[in-house]
Amino acid sequence: MSTVCVVGLGYIGLPVASMLASRGHNVVGYDVNPKAVDSVNKGQAHFFEPDLDMLLKAAVSTERLRASTTVVEADYFVIAVPTPFRADHQPDLSYVDAATQSIAPFLKVGSTVVLESTSPVGTTERIATQLASARPDLRFPTYKDTAGDYDIAIAHCPERILPGQMVKELVTNDRIIGGVTEKCSRAAAELYGSFVSAKMFITDCRTAEFVKLIENSYRDVNIAFANELSVICDKLDIDVWAAIELANRHPRVSILRPGAGVGGHCIAVDPWFIVSTAPEESRIIRAAREINDAKPHWVARQIIQHADRFKNPIVGCFGATYKPDVEDMRESPSLEVIKLLAAHGDIRVIVCDPMVKELPRELSGVNNISMASIDETCHQSDIAALLVGHRQFQQINPNRFLNKIVVDTIGLLAKPSM
């Protein structure tokens, strides 16, 4: 089996490294965070993901996987680092650039570099250009060049796994593999073929990059439609849950459920990558992002209007993560609602989230925010803001909210219309 260096041991890199090790590859996980490295070497994931600990422990105990703060020479380099955006919604590729520079000295003839991080179109070629500059002793491919020869293969294989189901979906989800050239695609496919049981589709790197952005933008646009409906229904005094349920009775209509906004590392970020590369042509995509980004502010205003009726209002916020049954708070709309309520000053905010052990650092010292159990939050709150549909919240007896004002952004208490 091959030697693989996985660059970045976060939400994507660690499951990938563990899976590769389970299939017999010798894997070194490289990360700049010493705490993450120490945790992995103890066989412990530094974030919660079902089944990951079991896979990781097995990989470490068989010595197929070890973590390090230094890069090693390898047959394959898998880059799985963050690709956020800046305040102006332009992509921040600094992590990808740093990863590229870190692996450059360790490339050898025959190495394959795979970018897993979701990225703007052109990023894979950017990596090829940077590596060529750093290693003039090696030959690198150029986009769709079938005639030239090269020493290093470079491809993009965007991650497609869902938090909460990562280990399963690494194996069962179809994969898109886009090389700088077709030969590069085939080289990357050899690695993924060792653990992917689903289909692998070969294309070029630009298409692969764009396909991932399309997938998440599609979701974002459809969620924006649902979120906009919820705002319109509130203005017209219509039950949005009943309206959507009835509309979905049409055989060709399938409207999603609205919420407090859109969060996570993909849907809330990736559409901006399209907007940044084609700003004049991506009007619907931009509008959807703006609608979804505005939803937490609209929710907070609704809550504040109710809170103004109380002398010393206490708002219980049920949920702080970006989606149900995960601990991930990246780009979380519910967390944004909590921040906006706390900034109001006159509101005491109680955060209840069974998936979260402690609040983010920027909120931990805020005087009017505290965390509490479900029972305590139900008992103390004047206003219940239902922000995330965790399983534990679905089990709450609705009678617990009878004497409270409820702002239900997720339809937790919605009754079937028929």
N, C-alpha and C positions, 0 to 999 in steps of 0.2 A: 504493500500500500504506500501511498504518497505521504510526504511531509507537508503539512499545511500550517501556515501562520495566519491566524485570524486577528486582524487589527481592530481592536475595540471589543470590550467584553460587556456590552450593555444589553438592552432588551432584545437585540437581534444577534449580536456577535456571540453571546454566551450560549444560547440554544443551538446556533449553527456549529460552534466549536464542539459542544457536547455530542451533537448528532454525528458529526464527522468522526469523532473519536470512537463512538459506538459502532461505527462501520469499519473499524480497523485502521483508520489513518492515524499517523502520529501527529498530534496537534499541539501547537504552542499558541496560547492566547496572549496577545500583547495588549497591555493597557497602561496608560500613564498614571492611573489611580492605584497607589500601593494597597489601599484597603480592599479594593475589588480583587486585586491579584492575590492577596493573602486569603480572602474568603474563598475564592475559587480553588486554591491549592489545598484548602481544608475540605473541599467537596461540598461547599455551601454556596448557593446562589445568593447574591446580594440584593435580590428583589424577588417578590413572590410570583411564581408562575406554576400552575399545576403540572406535576410530573417532571418538572425540570430538575429538582433536587435529586430524584432517583437516578435520572440519566446522568447527571453531573457526577454524583458519587461513584457510579460504576465506571465512568470514564477516567476519573482521577485514581481510583483504587487499582485499575488495571494498568496505570501509568501510560495510558494513551493520550492523556491530556494533562498539561501543566500550564500554569500562567506565569507571565514574566513581565518585568518592566523594560525589557530589551527585546528587540526584534532578532530573529534568527534567519539563517538561510533556509529556503524552502522551495518545494516544487510549485506550490500554490500559495498565493497571498490573497486572502479575502478581506476586503475593507468594509467594515460595518461600523461607521462612526456617524455622529449626528450631522444633519444638514438642516439647520434652522434658518430663519430669515431675520434680517435686521429690522430696526424700527421703521425703515422706509419700505418694508416688504420686499426688499431685494435679497436674493439668496446669500447666505453666509457659507462659503465653501472653505473656510479656514481649517476646519477639522479634516476635510478631505485632502487639502493641500499638505497639512502636517503629516497625515498618514502616508501620503505619497513620498514625501521627503524621507520619512523614517524607514521605508522599505527599500529605497533606491540602492543603498550600499550593499544590500543582501541579495539582490537579484543575481541569477546565474543563467547561463544559456539553457533555454528550455523551460524557464519559469513562466507561470501563468498568473496574471493579476486580475482579480474579479472584484468589481465594485458592487456591493449589495445595497449601499445607502441610496435611498430615493433622491434623485438629483435632477437639476435642470438639464435640458437637452444640450449636449456638447461636453458634459463633464467627463465622460469616459475618454474622449479625445484629448481633453485638457490634461488628464493623467498621463496619457501617452506622450504628450509634448513635454511635460515636466520631467518625466523619467528619462526621456531622450536627452534633455539638457543636463540632467544630473549624471547620466551614465553614457558618455560619448563612445565608450568602448563596446557598447552593445547596440544592436540594430532593433528598431521599434517599428510597429506597423503604422500605416496611415489609413484613413477612412476609405473602405471599399477598394483598397489597392490589391488587386489579384496577381499582379506581376512581380511585385517586390518580395524580397525575402527578409526575414527578421528573426531575432533570437528570443524575443519575449512576446507572449500572447496576452492581449488585454481585452476584457469583456465586461459587460454589465448584466447582472442577473438580479433584478430588483426583488427585494423581500416581499412576501405576500401573506405573512402570517398574522393572525389575530391574537392580541393579548387574551389570555385565558385558554387558548387552544393552540399555542405555538408549537409544542412538541408534535402533536398530531398533524398539524397543517404543514409543517416542514416536509413531511413525507407525502401527504395526500394531495396537496395543491399542485396544479399545473404550474410550470415555470417557463418564463420567457428568458431566453438567453441570447443576448445581442453582442456580438463581437465587433471590434474595430474592422475586422475582416471575417469572412466565413470560416477561415481556418482558426481564427481566435475563438469563434463561437464553438467550434467542435472541441477545442482544447478545454474550454470551461465545462462543456456538457459532459466530458468524461468524469469530472469531479462530482457534478450533481447527480449523474447517473448512479453513483454509488449509494445514494440514500433516497432519491425521489422515486416513488412508485407511480406517480401520475405522469402525464405527458409533458415532454419538454419541447418547446417550440423555438426553432432557430430563426433569428432575424439579425438585423444590424443594430449597433449600439444606440443610434439616435432613435430608432423605432422603439427599442426596449425601454429607453428612458421615458419616451413620450407615453407609451402604453400605461406605465405605472401612474403617471400624472393624470392621464385620462380616467383611470379607474377611480381615483380618489376625488377628482373633480366631478365625475358623474354622481357620486354619493353626495358630495357637498351641494350640488345644484338641487338634487331631489330633497335633501333635508331643508334647504333654504325655502323651497316651496311650502313644505309643511310648517316651518317656523313662521313664514309670512301669513299663512292661513290662520295660525293661532292668534296673531296680532289683529288681523281683520275681524276674526270671530269675536274677540274681546270687545272691539269697538262696536260691533253690531249686536252684542248680547246674544251670541249663539254659542252653544256647546260645541267646541271644536272637535271633541272626541266623537260625539254622535255624528257630526257632519262628515268627518273623514270615514267613519265606519260605514255610513250609508253610501257615500260616494264610491267606496271600494266594493260595493255590491255590483258595480258595473264590471262586466267580464274583462274589460281592457283598461281598467283603472287600478292602480296599486300605489296609493299615497302613503308615504312613511309617517311615522309618528313625530310630532314636534317635541322639543325639549328646551333646556335652558340655553342651548347654543350648540356649538360643535367643538370638540377638543381632541386631544391625542396628538401623536407625533406625525400623523399622515394627513388626514382629511383637513385639519385646520391649517396645514402648512403648504402642502404640495400644490394646490391650485395657484398659489402666488408665484410658483416657479414658471407656470405657463404665462401668467400675466406679465412677468418680468421680461420674458423673451418675445412676447407678441402683444404688447399693451393695447394697441388699437383694435386688434382682431378678437380679443377675449373679453367681450363686454358682458356676456351672460355669466361667465366664470367669475369675473370681478364682482358683479352685482351679488352673486350668491355668497361670496366671501364677506361682503359688506353686510348683508342681511344676517348672516350667522354670527359675525363678530358683534353686531349690534344687539343681538338677542339677550345676552346677560345684562346689559344696561337697561333694557326694557323690563326684564324680570325684576331687577333691583328697584326700579322706579315704582312698579306695582306694589312691591312689599313696603317700600317707604311710605307710600300713600296710605296704606293701612296702618303702619306704625305711628303715623302722626296723630292718630286718634287716641293713643295711649300716652300716659304721663311718663312712664319709664318702660318702654316697650322691650320685650324679650322675644327675639326671633330665633326659632330653632331651625337650623339649616340641615336638612336630611340629605347628606351626600356632599363629598368634596372631590371625588375622583372624576375623571372625564367620562366614564361609562360604568355600567353596572358590573359588580363582582370582580373588579380589578383594583389594585392599589395605585395605579398610575395616575398622577395628577398633572402630567404635561399638558399645557394649553387647556386646562380644565375650565369649562364655562361656569360650573358650579362654584369653583374656587374664585372666579372673577366676581360672581355675585356676592360671595362672602366678603371679599375685599371692599366692594362698593358699599355694602351695608355697614361695615366697620368704619369706613371713612366718613359716614354720615354723622358719627359722633354720639348722638343721643340714643342710639340703639345698642342694646346688649345682644351680642350674637353668640349663640350656642351651636357648635358644630358637632354633628353626630355622624360618624362614618365608621362602621365596623371594619373596614378595610384599611383604615389609616391609623397608625400608631401615634403619630405626632404631626402637628401642623408644619407647613413649610417655614423656613427660617424667617422670612419677611413678616410672618403673622404671629410667630411664637411669643413676641414681646408686646403685642398689642393688648392694651388693658381691657378693652371691651369685648374680647373674644376668648372663649373657653371651649373645651371639649367635654362631652358628656355621653353617657350611655343612652340607649333608646328610651328606657323608662324615665330617666332623669329629664331628657329633652322633651318628651311628651308631657311630663308633669309641669315643667317650669315655663314652657313657651306660651306666649300670647298669640303668636303667629307661627304657623308651621309652613315652612317653605320646602316643598318636596322637589328635590333637584336631581336625584339619581335613583334609579330603580333597583337598588341592591335587593337580593333575595330576602334578607332580613327585614327590609322595609315592607316588602310585599306581604309579610306575615303579621304586620301590625293590625290589630283590630281597629277598623275604621271608627269605632265608638270613642277611641282615644282622642279623636280630633273634634268631637261634637261641640265643645264649648270654645273652640278656637277658630280664628280666621285661617283658612287654608289657601295657600297659593300652590296649586298643583301643576307644575310645569311638564310633568311626564305622564299624566293620566293615571296615576297610581290608584286614585279613588274613583275613576270613571266607571260608570255602570253601562253595561251593554244596552244599546238602543232597542234591541229586539230580543 
